[in-house]
């Protein structure tokens, strides 16, 4: 955590670090409070407050820029992994707040005897929950990168594209790709005039799937045959007649 260490091109614009990307910026009327959780005898407590400013989350740090900078507070920043026990509070009356415990950075402008500092952001114009969800998501990605020994790559982390329901959700067709036109209809197993099932013929180039031509694409997407195959009615009638004849012989 550092006070007045953010490089500014003007009071409301900061100079980004290498590969740094802005992921969230709060409304301008966001208040900041930095205080010590405990007061120790003989040591002056820390109390830094600003009524209005912008809270910014990047893929590397949390930044706060006061609307009206003072010599005492021109900027504030903290690495994301230096913030612990963060949470949103939604009081019955008043604006929502986001709070957490900060571990000060050595030489960052906080007296060294303050091992921990309370941070509180008050979102007077909303945005607390969006701020919190963005922070938690990026912090988790940074933590995983550190655990996997990729801390140096953390600054290059990018989120995966959002999943879109229905995208590529078709039925799997030949070759593992999504089948076009919904569920494909398999060819019926041939049945002879004696009611005995015949071996299925060898699959053609389209693997025996109706409406799917791997060479030229689908002839009719999702087309379902509106007529039975040739000889279907005769085969069915013959099968029914044979079953009736067998039943009569059994009963007699």
Order of alpha helices (4+ residues) and beta strands (2+ residues): beta-beta-beta-beta-beta-beta-beta-beta-beta-beta-beta-beta-alpha-alpha
